Amino acid sequence: MNFELTEEQLAVQQAAREFAQTELLPGVIERDETQTFPLEQVKKMGELGFLGMMVDPKYNGGGMDTISYVLAMEEISKIDASASVCMSVNNSLVCWGIEKYGTEEQKEKYLKPLATGEKIGAFCLSEPEAGSDATSQQTTAEDKGDHYLLNGTKNWITNGNTASVYLVVAQTDREKGHRGINCLIVEKGMEGFVVGKKENKLGIRGSDTHSLMFTDVKVPKENRIGDDGFGFKFAMSTLNGGRIGIASQALGIASGAYELALAYSKERKAFGKPISQHQAIQFKLADMATEIEAARLLCFKAAYLKDQKKDFGKAGAMAKLFASKVAMDTTIEAVQIHGGYGYVKEYHVERLMRDAKITQIYEGTSEIQKIVISRELLK
Ligand code: CAA
């Protein structure tokens, strides 16, 4: 076992850290306040190769390993979790899904521009009545011979307006249950496809989360991913990897809050000395650092297994379950260490606390992660 990062991994970590500090930090408070998507910054992330990190270079990707992806996600999430969720969805749901299961034509047409960030992707599984219970899809994709007729509504879609390539899960044959579900690649601009209202959220307020409406949208058959009826398995398999991205996002939110609290505790004086010299604060810092390290190791383990082409479903779910709890606990303690200053916007930690909550909800709630983990344990 080797806990050392390679030179290449360290370089990726450093590049992500610099990018986050110079490009994302300025304006992050205002973007949160005004719910502004970091469009220019995401464009630069694409130019730097952060949007298709693990994609094969022959499809314009970075050809990097998943450990590098975890490192970059952590650094970017320390500063701006709204930018990092866009990065996570594009990398590990959309690019990975098309690269692993798409046809050569789909890779040429969609993966190449997605890997460079020229196009942004969205993953559309959730519906008003189907969140955790993902098999009960109400959106339909009626088989019309050479195309599908898509009808329905999707909810809570990350990159909902910014995206131009959407992976949409829909029911084709209800009698077949989850084996009658398909996933279709839908393009913005297809007739009958409308981007609905933007959600006004507690956290990740710079991320554009929308509902989407499909009315008699004609989607060519060649845009189906995998065989007829593969859509649900596709979604589950893709989410297994997506959870490594969200776990790393949670890790970054936690370590960002910890770093701010550590620095603040050395500056702020109370009772005649820096608060870092009080045991009450030292114990908080010790707990935070220990839990963050454990979360990081779970992320690395899941990433390692994925890179080794071993089963990583349980490890990814464990990483997300644990890291998202650490994100919540750590950000609450970071606010506490900052006292009154932690409760106002300028010190960043209140935003990180609000951002942390979503990591326990999207790409499978913590309760769903426990289902995934326990099913594996009881196999
Ligand atoms: N990996 C691969 N295949 C899986 C799987 C996994 N983790 N989990 C289930 N499957 C397969 C099963 O093998 C089964 O196939 P077969 O019958 O052919 O063997 C099929 O999928 C159906 O599985 P179940 O019978 O277990 O289905 P279920 O209804 O009991 O529930 C669930 C499964 C795990 C609860 C699932 O519904 C689930 O994961 N729900 C959460 C959905 C979710 O994560 N949504 C997030 C939305 S996306 C998002 O948030 C993106 C964003 O924008 C940030």
Residues whose N, C-alpha, C, O or C-beta is under 5 A from the ligand:
A	BS01	CAA	F123 L125 S126 G131 S132 D133 A134 T135 W156 I157 T158 H178 K233 M236 S237 L239 G313 Y362 E363 G364 I368
